[in-house]
Amino acid sequence: MTRTYLDWNATTPLRPEARAAMIAAMDVFGNPSSVHAEGRAAKAIVERARAQVAEAFGALGADIVFTSGSTEGAALALAGRNLNGALVEHDAVASWINPTLNVSADGAVEVTDPVSSTLQAANSETGILQELPEGLAVTDATQIFGKLPFAFSWCGAEMALVSAHKLGGPKGVGAVVLRQGVDLPSQIKGGGQEMGRRSGTENLIGIAGFGAAAEAATRDLADGMWDRVEKLRNILEKELAESVKCTIFVGKGAKRLPNTSCFAVPGWKSETQVMQMDLAGFAVSAGSACSSGKVKASPVLLAMGYDKETAGSAIRVSLGPTTSEDDVLRFADTWAAHYQKFRARAA
């Protein structure tokens, strides 16, 4: 069976540029903290990647702190800070915040005190973008990085979280980005790596891949790659709307990531749809999460005011640079055919 990957917000295929950089780094065995020639060679790879990520993200290299990913970055940036946020945040952030901020029906979060708040730049489930207020404490930029023009220098936040595997880099590496002068107490004590902000011998191979992926992602963005993806997303939604007229598109009228479509048919459970699409050869995600065998309606959609039935019936399709028009048309046809079967059983 031909497999069609439509879950790019979950993770992305490794870019050739990242793969090449990682293979080259495998032959550099020195410890980046060592002062001899072997150590300096390894350190040079880390610093080159730091500069690549900084340039791609519109930040200063000295203020890029490499981590194991956005989840560790969230812990590093948020632990002990007692910040406010909304229930639309990713679990990695939501577990550290006070969920006190209101969310509108179109997914916009109302931030009354930016200094004591965190706010995602883009929602991974719905693709909805947020306006980041000046002075914001922390923003999760994991999903927006590489998909839309975004510069840390003008985003207004004190800190930002990013992860390599969302833009064609390897899993297990990411960064916290800091505004100049912002302090970041270390949560991992040890040898004082990453300017004393995150101890532990650097993941040299992963960092090399991250830097190369960030550089390549910036080039693709400038070349209009994601404009093409947005056109495909719009074709997909047009096909779905015409074939299944009761489809609810979440965030349809809001500014969204160019590749993301979250939609629901109330009563047709999301986990059922995901399994049916998987068996048909399509990888998509559920808008509701399964935990310990229990199905829980999406907190994101519930926070936006959707009822439990709708929140438990949403799925997410997220496209990428290698997605074709044939891919989205075949998915739309397959999904609509399964909807007809669902409707016949429910009659």
C-alpha positions in Angstrom: 0.0 0.0 0.0 1.2 3.5 -0.8 1.5 5.6 2.4 0.7 9.3 2.4 2.0 11.3 5.3 -0.3 14.1 6.3 0.9 14.7 9.9 3.6 17.2 9.5 2.7 19.1 12.7 3.5 16.0 14.7 7.0 15.6 13.1 8.7 16.0 9.7 10.9 13.8 7.5 14.6 14.5 8.0 15.9 17.0 5.5 18.8 15.9 3.2 20.8 18.9 4.5 20.3 17.8 8.1 21.2 14.3 7.3 24.4 15.3 5.6 25.4 17.6 8.5 24.7 14.8 11.0 26.8 12.3 9.1 29.7 14.7 8.9 29.4 15.4 12.7 29.6 11.7 13.4 33.3 11.7 12.5 34.0 14.5 14.9 34.4 12.7 18.2 35.8 15.4 20.5 34.0 16.9 23.5 33.0 20.5 22.7 34.1 21.5 26.2 37.7 20.2 25.7 40.4 22.7 24.8 42.5 20.5 22.5 42.1 20.4 18.7 39.5 17.6 18.8 37.4 19.5 21.3 37.7 22.7 19.3 36.5 20.9 16.2 33.4 19.7 18.0 32.9 23.2 19.5 33.0 24.7 16.0 30.2 22.5 14.9 28.0 23.6 17.9 28.7 27.2 17.3 28.1 27.1 13.6 24.7 25.5 14.3 24.0 28.1 16.9 24.6 30.8 14.4 22.5 29.0 11.8 19.5 28.7 14.2 20.0 32.3 15.4 20.0 33.7 11.8 16.9 31.7 10.8 15.0 32.7 13.9 16.1 36.4 13.9 18.0 36.2 17.2 21.6 36.5 18.5 23.7 33.4 18.6 24.7 34.0 22.2 21.1 33.8 23.2 20.4 30.4 21.8 20.4 27.7 24.5 20.3 24.2 23.0 18.0 21.7 24.8 16.6 18.2 24.0 13.5 19.8 22.5 10.6 22.1 23.3 9.4 20.0 26.2 12.7 20.4 28.1 12.7 24.0 26.9 9.3 24.6 28.5 10.5 23.3 31.8 13.7 25.4 31.6 11.8 28.6 30.8 8.7 28.1 32.9 9.6 26.1 36.1 9.0 28.1 39.2 7.7 31.2 37.4 4.0 31.0 38.1 2.9 32.3 34.7 -0.6 32.6 33.3 -1.7 30.9 30.1 -4.7 29.4 28.3 -5.9 25.8 27.8 -5.0 26.0 24.1 -1.3 25.6 25.0 0.6 22.4 24.2 0.7 20.0 27.2 4.5 20.7 27.5 3.6 24.3 28.4 0.2 23.8 30.0 1.6 21.6 32.8 3.6 24.6 34.0 1.1 27.5 33.9 -2.1 28.8 35.5 -4.8 28.3 32.9 -6.5 31.6 33.6 -6.5 33.3 30.2 -9.8 33.4 28.2 -10.1 32.0 24.7 -12.5 33.3 22.1 -14.6 31.2 19.7 -12.1 31.8 16.9 -9.2 30.7 19.1 -7.7 34.1 20.1 -6.3 34.3 23.6 -6.9 37.4 25.7 -3.6 38.4 27.4 -4.1 41.2 30.0 -0.7 41.1 31.6 2.0 40.0 29.1 4.8 40.1 31.7 3.2 37.3 33.7 1.9 35.3 30.7 2.9 32.7 28.1 1.3 32.5 24.7 1.9 30.1 21.8 2.6 31.7 18.4 0.7 29.0 16.6 -1.5 26.2 17.8 -0.4 22.7 16.7 -3.9 21.3 16.5 -5.9 24.1 14.8 -3.0 26.1 13.2 -4.5 29.3 14.7 -2.0 32.1 15.0 -1.8 34.5 18.0 -0.9 38.2 18.2 2.0 38.2 20.6 2.0 41.3 22.9 5.1 43.3 23.7 6.7 42.1 26.9 5.3 38.6 26.8 7.2 36.3 29.2 7.4 33.2 27.0 6.1 32.1 23.6 6.1 28.6 22.2 7.2 29.1 18.6 7.6 25.4 17.8 5.0 25.2 15.1 5.5 28.6 13.4 9.3 28.4 13.1 10.1 27.7 9.4 6.4 27.8 8.2 5.9 31.6 8.3 8.1 34.7 8.5 8.9 35.1 12.2 11.8 37.0 13.8 12.4 36.7 17.5 13.7 40.3 17.5 10.3 41.7 16.8 8.0 39.0 18.3 7.8 40.8 21.7 8.6 37.9 23.9 11.4 37.5 26.5 11.9 33.8 25.6 10.8 31.4 22.9 10.8 27.6 22.5 11.7 25.8 19.3 12.3 22.2 18.3 14.3 20.8 15.4 12.1 17.9 14.3 9.2 20.3 13.4 11.2 21.8 10.5 13.1 18.8 9.1 15.8 18.4 11.7 16.3 15.4 14.0 14.3 14.5 17.1 15.8 15.1 20.5 17.2 18.6 20.0 15.7 22.1 20.3 16.4 25.4 21.9 15.3 28.2 24.3 15.8 31.6 22.7 16.5 34.5 25.0 16.2 38.2 24.7 19.5 40.0 25.6 19.8 40.5 29.3 17.2 37.9 30.3 18.4 35.5 32.9 17.6 31.8 32.7 18.6 29.8 35.8 19.8 26.3 35.0 17.5 23.4 35.8 20.1 20.8 35.0 23.2 21.3 37.1 26.6 20.0 36.1 29.5 21.2 34.0 28.0 24.5 33.0 27.6 24.0 29.3 25.5 26.3 27.2 26.8 29.4 29.1 25.8 27.8 32.4 22.2 27.7 31.4 21.9 24.0 30.6 24.6 21.5 31.7 25.4 18.2 30.0 27.6 17.3 27.1 26.1 18.8 23.9 24.2 16.5 21.5 26.7 17.3 18.8 25.1 15.3 16.0 21.6 16.5 16.7 22.7 20.1 17.0 24.5 19.9 13.7 21.3 18.6 12.1 19.2 21.3 13.7 21.4 24.1 12.4 21.4 22.7 8.8 17.6 22.2 8.9 17.0 25.7 10.2 19.1 27.2 7.4 17.3 25.1 4.7 13.9 25.9 6.2 14.6 29.6 5.9 15.6 29.1 2.2 12.4 27.2 1.5 10.3 29.8 3.1 11.9 32.6 1.1 11.3 30.5 -2.1 7.6 30.4 -1.5 7.4 26.7 -0.6 4.7 27.3 2.1 2.6 29.4 -0.2 2.2 26.3 -2.4 1.3 24.3 0.6 -1.3 26.8 1.7 -3.0 26.4 -1.8 -3.1 22.7 -1.3 -4.7 23.1 2.2 -7.3 25.4 0.6 -8.0 22.8 -2.1 -8.4 20.1 0.6 -10.9 22.1 2.6 -12.9 23.0 -0.6 -13.1 19.4 -1.5 -14.2 18.3 2.0 -16.8 21.1 2.3 -18.3 20.1 -1.0 -18.4 16.4 -0.4 -19.5 16.5 3.3 -21.5 19.7 3.8 -21.8 19.3 7.5 -18.1 19.5 8.1 -17.0 22.0 10.7 -13.7 23.7 10.0 -12.0 24.9 13.2 -10.5 28.4 12.9 -11.6 28.8 9.3 -12.0 32.5 9.6 -8.8 33.1 11.7 -5.2 33.5 10.6 -3.7 30.0 10.5 -0.6 28.1 9.7 -0.5 27.6 5.9 -0.5 23.8 6.2 -3.0 23.0 8.9 -6.7 22.0 8.7 -8.6 20.8 11.8 -12.2 19.7 11.0 -15.0 17.7 12.6 -18.2 15.9 11.8 -20.0 15.7 15.2 -20.6 12.1 16.3 -17.9 10.5 14.0 -15.3 9.9 16.6 -11.8 11.2 15.9 -10.0 8.0 16.9 -12.2 6.0 14.5 -11.4 8.4 11.7 -7.7 8.2 12.4 -7.7 4.4 12.3 -9.8 4.3 9.2 -7.5 6.7 7.4 -4.5 4.8 8.6 -5.8 1.5 7.2 -6.5 3.4 3.9 -2.9 4.5 3.8 -3.1 8.1 5.2 -1.3 9.3 8.4 -3.3 12.0 10.2 -3.9 12.9 13.8 -6.8 13.1 16.2 -8.1 16.3 17.6 -8.8 14.3 20.8 -6.1 12.5 22.7 -6.1 8.9 24.1 -4.5 8.5 27.5 -4.4 5.2 29.5 -7.2 3.8 27.3 -9.5 6.7 27.9 -10.7 9.1 25.2 -10.6 12.7 26.2 -12.1 15.5 24.1 -9.6 18.0 22.9 -9.0 20.7 25.6 -8.1 23.1 22.8 -11.6 22.8 21.1 -13.4 22.8 24.5 -11.6 26.0 25.4 -12.8 27.5 22.2 -16.4 26.7 23.2 -17.1 23.5 21.1 -19.2 20.9 22.8 -17.7 17.5 23.8 -19.2 15.6 20.9 -17.6 18.0 18.4 -14.3 18.2 20.3 -14.2 14.4 20.3 -14.8 14.2 16.6 -12.1 16.5 15.2 -9.1 15.4 13.2 -6.0 17.3 12.0 -4.5 17.1 8.6 -1.2 18.9 8.3 0.6 19.2 5.0 4.3 19.6 4.1 6.6 20.6 1.2 6.4 17.1 -0.4 2.6 16.9 -0.2 1.1 16.9 -3.7 -2.3 17.9 -5.0 -3.0 14.2 -5.8 -2.3 13.4 -2.1 -5.0 15.8 -0.8 -7.5 14.9 -3.5 -7.1 11.2 -2.7 -7.5 11.9 1.0 -10.6 13.9 0.4 -12.2 11.2 -1.6 -11.3 8.5 0.9 -12.5 10.5 3.9 -15.8 11.3 2.2 -16.3 7.7 1.3 -15.8 6.6 4.9 -18.2 9.4 6.0 -20.9 7.9 3.8 -20.4 4.6 5.5 -20.5 6.3 8.9 -23.8 8.0 7.9 -25.3 4.8 6.7 -24.5 3.0 9.9 -25.9 5.9 12.0 -29.2 6.0 10.0 
